[in-house]
Amino acid sequence: MMTRLHRVVRICRCGAAAPACRLVRVGGSPRPGVRWPVFGSLDYVYVPAGDVDGEVLRYVQGMGAELVWKVRGTGTTVACLRVGDSGPAILLSGHLRGQGAILVYRVQDYAATVAQLRARNLAVHELEIPHGPCATFTMEAGQRYAVYQLVRPGAVHLFDGRIDP
């Protein structure tokens, strides 16, 4: 059994004076004596894009990104790009709504992770993606996250090299 680890962080609203800040314990587990490892690897940054084709050009020409695949289907376009040798892939999505990206983390035990998120009173929305089960949630400040378990490893490279016109 792992030792419970905690850290205390200061939470402040942007521009708030020190008295407006509060200390919050993070990490650890609701169960005493057990540390909950939050997530595994950050695999994708899922970005809303009104014009996926235009954004792909800007990423490729402006940043030197590699277009891994671009797929059109069911009324939308999604493109996968790499901007570095390591780190998460960027998914540009024509159907994703809302402000800001969704950080998509892989987890080893999806059911346990979702149970832990719910135990922490986060509103979780579950769905299925090609890789396996997935759950999304939004933090109070608006940052969006998703967790998934890779139960279909072939899905990782399912569209590699496919560039729909």
Contacts in CASP RR format, 6 or more apart in sequence:
PFRMAT RR
TARGET T0000
AUTHOR 0000-0000-0000
METHOD contacts of the structure
MODEL  1
MMTRLHRVVRICRCGAAAPACRLVRVGGSPRPGVRWPVFGSLDYVYVPAG
DVDGEVLRYVQGMGAELVWKVRGTGTTVACLRVGDSGPAILLSGHLRGQG
AILVYRVQDYAATVAQLRARNLAVHELEIPHGPCATFTMEAGQRYAVYQL
VRPGAVHLFDGRIDP
1 33 0 8 1.000
1 34 0 8 1.000
2 33 0 8 1.000
2 34 0 8 1.000
2 35 0 8 1.000
3 33 0 8 1.000
3 35 0 8 1.000
4 28 0 8 1.000
4 29 0 8 1.000
4 32 0 8 1.000
4 33 0 8 1.000
4 34 0 8 1.000
4 35 0 8 1.000
5 27 0 8 1.000
5 28 0 8 1.000
5 35 0 8 1.000
6 25 0 8 1.000
6 26 0 8 1.000
6 27 0 8 1.000
6 28 0 8 1.000
7 25 0 8 1.000
7 26 0 8 1.000
7 27 0 8 1.000
8 23 0 8 1.000
8 24 0 8 1.000
8 25 0 8 1.000
8 26 0 8 1.000
9 23 0 8 1.000
9 24 0 8 1.000
9 26 0 8 1.000
10 21 0 8 1.000
10 22 0 8 1.000
10 23 0 8 1.000
10 24 0 8 1.000
11 21 0 8 1.000
11 22 0 8 1.000
11 23 0 8 1.000
11 24 0 8 1.000
12 18 0 8 1.000
12 20 0 8 1.000
12 21 0 8 1.000
13 20 0 8 1.000
27 35 0 8 1.000
27 36 0 8 1.000
27 38 0 8 1.000
28 34 0 8 1.000
28 35 0 8 1.000
28 36 0 8 1.000
29 35 0 8 1.000
29 36 0 8 1.000
29 116 0 8 1.000
30 116 0 8 1.000
30 119 0 8 1.000
30 120 0 8 1.000
36 116 0 8 1.000
39 105 0 8 1.000
39 106 0 8 1.000
39 107 0 8 1.000
39 113 0 8 1.000
39 147 0 8 1.000
40 105 0 8 1.000
40 106 0 8 1.000
40 107 0 8 1.000
40 108 0 8 1.000
41 105 0 8 1.000
41 106 0 8 1.000
42 87 0 8 1.000
42 88 0 8 1.000
42 103 0 8 1.000
42 104 0 8 1.000
42 105 0 8 1.000
43 88 0 8 1.000
43 89 0 8 1.000
43 104 0 8 1.000
43 105 0 8 1.000
43 106 0 8 1.000
44 88 0 8 1.000
44 89 0 8 1.000
44 90 0 8 1.000
44 91 0 8 1.000
44 103 0 8 1.000
44 104 0 8 1.000
45 88 0 8 1.000
45 89 0 8 1.000
45 90 0 8 1.000
45 91 0 8 1.000
45 101 0 8 1.000
45 102 0 8 1.000
45 103 0 8 1.000
45 104 0 8 1.000
46 91 0 8 1.000
46 93 0 8 1.000
46 96 0 8 1.000
46 101 0 8 1.000
46 102 0 8 1.000
46 103 0 8 1.000
46 104 0 8 1.000
46 146 0 8 1.000
47 55 0 8 1.000
47 90 0 8 1.000
47 91 0 8 1.000
47 92 0 8 1.000
47 93 0 8 1.000
47 96 0 8 1.000
47 100 0 8 1.000
47 101 0 8 1.000
48 93 0 8 1.000
48 94 0 8 1.000
48 96 0 8 1.000
48 97 0 8 1.000
48 98 0 8 1.000
48 99 0 8 1.000
48 100 0 8 1.000
48 101 0 8 1.000
49 55 0 8 1.000
49 92 0 8 1.000
49 93 0 8 1.000
49 94 0 8 1.000
49 96 0 8 1.000
50 94 0 8 1.000
52 70 0 8 1.000
52 77 0 8 1.000
52 78 0 8 1.000
52 79 0 8 1.000
52 92 0 8 1.000
52 93 0 8 1.000
52 94 0 8 1.000
53 70 0 8 1.000
53 77 0 8 1.000
55 79 0 8 1.000
55 92 0 8 1.000
56 67 0 8 1.000
56 70 0 8 1.000
56 79 0 8 1.000
56 81 0 8 1.000
56 92 0 8 1.000
59 65 0 8 1.000
59 67 0 8 1.000
59 81 0 8 1.000
59 83 0 8 1.000
59 90 0 8 1.000
59 92 0 8 1.000
60 66 0 8 1.000
60 67 0 8 1.000
60 81 0 8 1.000
63 83 0 8 1.000
64 83 0 8 1.000
65 81 0 8 1.000
65 82 0 8 1.000
65 83 0 8 1.000
65 90 0 8 1.000
66 81 0 8 1.000
66 82 0 8 1.000
66 83 0 8 1.000
67 79 0 8 1.000
67 80 0 8 1.000
67 81 0 8 1.000
67 163 0 8 1.000
68 80 0 8 1.000
68 81 0 8 1.000
68 82 0 8 1.000
68 89 0 8 1.000
68 159 0 8 1.000
68 160 0 8 1.000
68 161 0 8 1.000
69 79 0 8 1.000
69 80 0 8 1.000
69 159 0 8 1.000
69 160 0 8 1.000
69 161 0 8 1.000
69 162 0 8 1.000
69 163 0 8 1.000
70 77 0 8 1.000
70 78 0 8 1.000
70 79 0 8 1.000
70 80 0 8 1.000
70 162 0 8 1.000
70 163 0 8 1.000
70 164 0 8 1.000
71 77 0 8 1.000
71 78 0 8 1.000
71 79 0 8 1.000
71 159 0 8 1.000
71 162 0 8 1.000
71 164 0 8 1.000
72 164 0 8 1.000
73 164 0 8 1.000
75 95 0 8 1.000
76 93 0 8 1.000
76 94 0 8 1.000
76 95 0 8 1.000
77 93 0 8 1.000
77 94 0 8 1.000
77 164 0 8 1.000
78 91 0 8 1.000
78 92 0 8 1.000
78 93 0 8 1.000
78 94 0 8 1.000
78 95 0 8 1.000
79 91 0 8 1.000
79 92 0 8 1.000
80 89 0 8 1.000
80 90 0 8 1.000
80 91 0 8 1.000
80 159 0 8 1.000
81 89 0 8 1.000
81 90 0 8 1.000
81 91 0 8 1.000
81 92 0 8 1.000
82 89 0 8 1.000
82 90 0 8 1.000
83 90 0 8 1.000
88 103 0 8 1.000
88 104 0 8 1.000
91 104 0 8 1.000
96 102 0 8 1.000
99 142 0 8 1.000
100 144 0 8 1.000
101 144 0 8 1.000
102 136 0 8 1.000
102 144 0 8 1.000
102 145 0 8 1.000
102 146 0 8 1.000
103 143 0 8 1.000
103 144 0 8 1.000
103 145 0 8 1.000
103 146 0 8 1.000
104 134 0 8 1.000
104 145 0 8 1.000
104 146 0 8 1.000
104 147 0 8 1.000
104 148 0 8 1.000
105 145 0 8 1.000
105 146 0 8 1.000
105 147 0 8 1.000
105 148 0 8 1.000
106 147 0 8 1.000
106 148 0 8 1.000
106 149 0 8 1.000
106 150 0 8 1.000
107 113 0 8 1.000
107 147 0 8 1.000
107 148 0 8 1.000
107 149 0 8 1.000
108 149 0 8 1.000
109 149 0 8 1.000
110 132 0 8 1.000
110 133 0 8 1.000
110 135 0 8 1.000
110 147 0 8 1.000
110 148 0 8 1.000
110 149 0 8 1.000
113 135 0 8 1.000
113 147 0 8 1.000
114 124 0 8 1.000
114 126 0 8 1.000
114 135 0 8 1.000
114 147 0 8 1.000
117 124 0 8 1.000
117 135 0 8 1.000
117 137 0 8 1.000
117 147 0 8 1.000
118 124 0 8 1.000
122 137 0 8 1.000
122 139 0 8 1.000
123 137 0 8 1.000
123 138 0 8 1.000
124 135 0 8 1.000
124 136 0 8 1.000
124 137 0 8 1.000
125 135 0 8 1.000
125 136 0 8 1.000
125 137 0 8 1.000
126 133 0 8 1.000
126 134 0 8 1.000
126 135 0 8 1.000
127 133 0 8 1.000
127 134 0 8 1.000
127 135 0 8 1.000
127 136 0 8 1.000
128 134 0 8 1.000
129 148 0 8 1.000
129 155 0 8 1.000
130 152 0 8 1.000
130 155 0 8 1.000
130 158 0 8 1.000
131 148 0 8 1.000
131 149 0 8 1.000
131 150 0 8 1.000
131 151 0 8 1.000
131 152 0 8 1.000
131 155 0 8 1.000
131 156 0 8 1.000
132 148 0 8 1.000
132 149 0 8 1.000
132 150 0 8 1.000
132 151 0 8 1.000
132 152 0 8 1.000
132 155 0 8 1.000
133 148 0 8 1.000
133 149 0 8 1.000
133 151 0 8 1.000
134 146 0 8 1.000
134 147 0 8 1.000
134 148 0 8 1.000
135 146 0 8 1.000
135 147 0 8 1.000
135 148 0 8 1.000
136 144 0 8 1.000
136 145 0 8 1.000
136 146 0 8 1.000
137 144 0 8 1.000
137 145 0 8 1.000
137 146 0 8 1.000
138 144 0 8 1.000
138 145 0 8 1.000
139 145 0 8 1.000
150 156 0 8 1.000
END
